[in-house]
Amino acid sequence: MKNFENNILILFAHPALQNSRVNRQLIKYVTGLDGVTFHDLYEAYPDFHINVKHEQNLLLKNDVIVFHHPLFWFSVPAIVREWMDLVLQHMWAYGKTGKALEGKTLFNVITTGGRESLFRHDGSHGNTMIEFLAPIRQSAYVCGMNFLPPFVVHGTRNITQKEIVSHGEGYRKIIVALRDGKVNLEAARSHQRLNADIESIIITER
């Protein structure tokens, strides 16, 4: 089996996937990739009885952690909150001896019906997407992780099939580049979202 620069864990959470035309297609672009583990939390835990030890072992085996979910009331779906509450234990994920996640990278892949123009200080939501992710960003900081801007698919209510394909290809490109250690993390942090200009953050062979 090939050794990659980074193993990637995608924690997917959508409580009504059958109703999401966009997410059903997006996940097809990243499932089955070598070095990438796709983990559907609602499928694994329909009763919310999360296997903490199993989840912690998955985290230990991977270098990049991705929360892929729709934006629900400017936050994450309930099972992601439950997962964080139970899995990120004191003295394991954080605290004096909690170093299990130190140095790993975390970011969100988000779908939302709202247009990008709404997620600005002068937009109707009054905050950027990164600002709405402040609890995730702070959790990453407390756990010693590197937090990256999110990959965001806006306007899902009216998105065209061509746009979905473009986002799917961009999603796969980001995941593969992270897996292969070909993302300029400093450049990535300069953007509000990872897919603002994908080519500018991927390191190309010279």
Secondary structure, DSSP 4 states (H G I P E B T S, - for coil): -PPPS--EEEEE--TTGGG-HHHHHHGGGTTT-TTEEEEEHHHH-TT----HHHHHHHHHH-SEEEEEEE-BTTB--HHHHHHHHHHS-BTTTBSTT--TTTT-EEEEEEE-SS-GGGSSTTSTT-S-HHHHTHHHHHHHHHTTPEE-PPEEE--TTT--HHHHHHHHHHHHHHHHHHHTT-B-HHHHHTSSSGGGSHHHHBPPP-
